[in-house]
């Protein structure tokens, strides 16, 4: 059975169950209910402040328990999973992860769950902070176009996951139905300068990572625990570039980290930082200090705190590294402020390999889509128009450069003094096109002269790149960093490759 057929069938079954239950309830005699007891510890009422990741509602300042009204809408929406890739997400509050909820220990939470009329599936909510059947799931089963209400006492402080628990539960969670609720202890949490919300989850798509178009859920991959995507905050690139979280030197940062799963354990790590305190599994007591990487189980959470002493970009990853570099589990914390040379000298190369999630990667992907759309429109108007081809090559080449080349050659092509020659305004690069192609395919060793300076190092061959990728990246560098040249055609790369010894032949074409 195809995934879309499975979803339709499950939706039909769930709706029939809902209608049957409603009909039975209508036929059942109305029973007198006991008056609801009054909780004398509750003072007043307020509407919960809900935020979307990576933001967190402000700390609670009041010193008494109150009634907190939470209204959360379920929306099934087609949204971006990666550049050029869309997915039908099932969401709490319109985004993945769901809205962050913040209450205080002892509060009475009146919970309203609304299922948008356009939804195709019934949904409910299981909050791990709830003491009661199903964590609220038994009281919140809600058909499309309906709303449900139940209340619970926030007895236990901690950081808790919530998720949909409507059958089939794994599918609902795999489609993005999870979030975090923080029950602050009565005495509050220690003050910090910045708080952020980061939640990992995996997506099981019919297509491979990066395959363009609207992707369907793949039940078999989900059962086999083979996600195409493992991401922070619902999409590739959701915490990079201009979407990165921020701090200043000298500040203390607290991250509320969750893992929606539905299958994988997260090995959460911030490259270049050490967690001063870790509240494992969402508890409110720091049970470990000076931690490099902490495990966050599926359906679980952790709170990490650390100070930032040195400016720069710090990389958030799942340290199961293929998930980070090949499936999307990468984010950024950008720290501004004065240098602290006593802590970090800064004389080493300040670069980390980020794959396709490097700064600018997300913007580059959008640029490619825009250029390709513009080219299509131009061709429809005049079949002879092809002037956008070079621009597309440059945009695609930038992606290859940021994946493969920028660690050594640096983001502005400046290279590393006395070690790696510059690409910027490079006479060596621009004077011989065939030589530049050969250098990418074969690598380089021995002494060369670039812009009047001698370099004697080794460049590894990049013969696993396709002819198109080699042509694109060389077109990019030949038209960037002060260079200006013509485009390189994949056929030119193919010609050069055919003259090289067999060991460097491309195995992927």
Secondary structure, 3 states (H helix, E strand, C coil): CCHHHHHHHHHHHHHHHHHHHHHHHHHCCCCCCCCCCCCCCEEEEEECCCECCCCCCCCCCCCCEEEEEEEEEEEEEEEEEECCEEEEEEEECCCCCCCEEEEECCCEEEEEEEECCCCCCCECCEECCCCCHHHHHHHCCECCCCEEEEEEECCCCEEEEEECCCCCHHHHHHCCCEEEEEEECCCCCCCCCEEEEEEEEEECECCCCCCCEEECECHHHHHCCCCCEEEECCCCCCCCHHHCEEEECCCEEEEEEEEEECCCCEEEEEECCCEEEEEHHHCCCCCEEEECEEEECCCEEEEEEEECCCCEEEEEEECCHHHHHHHCCEEEEEEECCCCCCCCCCCCCCCCCCHHHCCCHHHHHHHHHHHHHHHHHHHHHCCCCCCHHHHHHHHHHHHHHHHHCHHHHCCCCCCECCCECCCCCCHHHHHCHHHHHHHHHHCEEEEEEECCEEEEEEECCCCCCCHHHHHHHHHHHCCCCCCCCCCCCHHHHHHHHHCCCHHHCCCCC
